[in-house]
Amino acid sequence: MINEKIEAALNKQVNAEMYSSYLYLSMASYFQSINLEGAANWMKIQALEEMYHGMKIHGYLEERGGRFIAEAIDKPASDWDSPLAAFEAVYQHEQKVTGLISDLLNLAIELKDHASNSFLQWFISEQVEEEATADGIVQRIKLAGPQGSGMFMIDRELGLRVFNLPADIKLAIQPSKI
């Protein structure tokens, strides 16, 4: 059985991951509105990844005998001053999420919850990758310039991103027992 404190904290993290998904969908719409379809694609894939992160935590809660309790998801921003500003917001947001994951890990360590500690290690590694990716895009936009052909080259690159369904996602529709 999962500790109440870690269960509550993981529930909050599911909400944070779903907010992240919502934020990136909002950013996808922003990029679509300024005809940067590659960046819109990148954001849609990012939204799917964040939803996956929330589902991964949801599954862990169930596996440990806990329960997910849904809360309202805050409304994200919908406009940014530039593509650079949007990706800087991504980087800042990922840094915030890294802090949330670190706090969860610290709680698991404090509670001597070795199972949650082990589970959260995946998220620690994931956040290192998330921050590096976001910062890399920010740096490339700064080098290329946020307008003109440089941005269009970056946009084309961002459009190549695909979502690979992780192996641990189990999607099944149970046949009706009626």
C-alpha positions as CSV (number, residue, x, y, z in Angstrom):
1,M,0.0,0.0,0.0
2,I,1.3,3.4,-0.9
3,N,1.9,6.1,1.8
4,E,-0.8,8.8,2.0
5,K,1.7,11.6,1.6
6,I,3.3,10.2,-1.5
7,E,-0.2,9.3,-2.9
8,A,-1.3,13.0,-2.5
9,A,1.9,14.3,-4.0
10,L,1.7,11.9,-7.0
11,N,-1.9,13.0,-7.5
12,K,-0.7,16.6,-7.7
13,Q,2.0,15.6,-10.2
14,V,-0.6,13.9,-12.4
15,N,-2.4,17.3,-12.5
16,A,0.9,19.1,-13.2
17,E,1.6,16.7,-16.1
18,M,-1.9,17.2,-17.5
19,Y,-1.4,21.0,-17.2
20,S,1.8,20.6,-19.1
21,S,0.0,18.7,-21.9
22,Y,-2.7,21.4,-22.0
23,L,0.0,24.1,-22.1
24,Y,1.8,22.5,-25.0
25,L,-1.5,22.1,-26.9
26,S,-2.1,25.8,-26.4
27,M,1.4,26.5,-27.8
28,A,0.7,24.2,-30.7
29,S,-2.3,26.4,-31.5
30,Y,-0.2,29.5,-31.2
31,F,2.4,28.1,-33.6
32,Q,-0.3,27.0,-36.0
33,S,-1.7,30.6,-36.0
34,I,1.6,32.0,-37.1
35,N,2.1,29.4,-39.8
36,L,4.9,27.5,-38.0
37,E,3.5,24.0,-38.6
38,G,6.7,22.2,-37.6
39,A,6.7,23.9,-34.2
40,A,3.0,23.2,-33.9
41,N,3.8,19.5,-34.6
42,W,6.6,19.5,-32.0
43,M,4.2,20.9,-29.4
44,K,1.5,18.4,-30.2
45,I,4.0,15.6,-29.7
46,Q,5.2,17.2,-26.5
47,A,1.6,17.4,-25.3
48,L,1.2,13.6,-25.9
49,E,4.4,12.9,-24.0
50,E,3.2,14.9,-21.0
51,M,-0.1,13.1,-21.1
52,Y,1.9,9.8,-21.1
53,H,3.8,11.0,-18.0
54,G,0.6,11.6,-16.2
55,M,-0.8,8.2,-17.3
56,K,2.4,6.6,-16.1
57,I,2.0,8.1,-12.6
58,H,-1.7,7.2,-12.7
59,G,-0.8,3.5,-13.4
60,Y,1.8,3.5,-10.6
61,L,-0.8,4.8,-8.1
62,E,-3.1,2.0,-9.1
63,E,-0.3,-0.6,-9.0
64,R,0.5,0.5,-5.4
65,G,-3.1,0.4,-4.2
66,G,-3.5,4.1,-4.4
67,R,-6.2,6.1,-6.1
68,F,-6.1,9.0,-8.5
69,I,-8.4,11.9,-7.7
70,A,-8.8,14.3,-10.6
71,E,-8.6,18.0,-9.9
72,A,-9.3,21.0,-12.2
73,I,-6.5,21.8,-14.6
74,D,-5.5,25.5,-14.7
75,K,-5.9,27.5,-17.9
76,P,-2.6,27.9,-19.7
77,A,-1.4,31.0,-21.5
78,S,-2.4,31.2,-25.2
79,D,-0.2,33.8,-26.7
80,W,3.5,34.5,-26.8
81,D,5.5,37.5,-28.2
82,S,7.5,35.4,-30.5
83,P,8.6,31.8,-31.3
84,L,11.7,32.4,-29.2
85,A,9.5,33.6,-26.2
86,A,7.3,30.4,-26.6
87,F,10.3,28.1,-26.5
88,E,11.9,30.0,-23.6
89,A,8.6,29.4,-21.8
90,V,8.9,25.7,-22.6
91,Y,12.4,25.7,-21.1
92,Q,11.3,27.5,-18.0
93,H,8.3,25.3,-17.6
94,E,10.4,22.1,-17.8
95,Q,12.7,23.6,-15.2
96,K,9.7,24.0,-12.9
97,V,8.6,20.4,-13.6
98,T,12.1,19.2,-12.8
99,G,11.7,20.9,-9.4
100,L,8.4,19.2,-8.8
101,I,9.9,15.8,-9.6
102,S,12.8,16.5,-7.4
103,D,10.4,17.4,-4.5
104,L,8.6,14.1,-5.1
105,L,11.9,12.2,-5.0
106,N,12.9,14.0,-1.8
107,L,9.6,13.0,-0.2
108,A,10.0,9.4,-1.2
109,I,13.5,9.4,0.3
110,E,12.2,11.1,3.5
111,L,9.5,8.4,3.8
112,K,12.0,5.6,2.9
113,D,9.6,4.7,0.1
114,H,12.1,2.7,-2.0
115,A,9.5,1.7,-4.6
116,S,8.5,5.3,-5.3
117,N,12.2,6.3,-5.2
118,S,12.9,3.8,-7.9
119,F,9.8,4.7,-10.0
120,L,10.7,8.5,-9.9
121,Q,14.3,7.9,-11.1
122,W,12.8,7.5,-14.6
123,F,11.3,10.9,-14.4
124,I,14.5,12.4,-13.1
125,S,16.3,11.2,-16.3
126,E,13.4,12.3,-18.4
127,Q,13.6,15.8,-17.1
128,V,17.3,16.1,-17.8
129,E,16.4,15.2,-21.4
130,E,13.4,17.6,-21.5
131,E,15.4,20.5,-20.3
132,A,18.3,19.9,-22.7
133,T,16.0,19.6,-25.6
134,A,14.1,22.8,-24.8
135,D,17.3,24.7,-24.2
136,G,18.8,23.4,-27.4
137,I,15.8,24.7,-29.4
138,V,16.1,28.1,-27.7
139,Q,19.8,28.3,-28.5
140,R,19.2,27.4,-32.1
141,I,16.5,30.0,-32.5
142,K,18.8,32.6,-31.0
143,L,21.6,31.6,-33.4
144,A,19.3,31.5,-36.4
145,G,17.2,34.5,-35.5
146,P,13.6,34.3,-34.6
147,Q,12.4,35.6,-38.0
148,G,13.1,34.7,-41.6
149,S,14.8,31.7,-43.2
150,G,16.6,30.6,-40.1
151,M,13.3,30.1,-38.2
152,F,11.8,28.3,-41.2
153,M,14.7,25.9,-41.2
154,I,14.2,25.2,-37.5
155,D,10.5,24.8,-38.1
156,R,11.1,22.2,-40.8
157,E,13.3,20.3,-38.3
158,L,10.7,20.5,-35.6
159,G,8.1,19.1,-38.0
160,L,10.1,15.8,-38.3
161,R,9.3,14.9,-34.7
162,V,7.1,11.8,-34.2
163,F,5.5,10.2,-31.2
164,N,6.5,6.7,-30.6
165,L,3.9,4.9,-28.4
166,P,5.9,3.7,-25.3
167,A,5.9,0.0,-24.8
168,D,4.5,0.3,-21.2
169,I,1.3,1.9,-22.4
170,K,-1.4,-0.7,-22.4
171,L,-4.4,0.3,-24.4
172,A,-7.2,-2.1,-24.4
173,I,-11.0,-1.9,-24.8
174,Q,-12.6,-4.6,-22.7
175,P,-15.4,-6.4,-24.5
176,S,-18.8,-5.7,-23.0
177,K,-20.0,-8.3,-20.5
178,I,-23.6,-7.6,-21.4
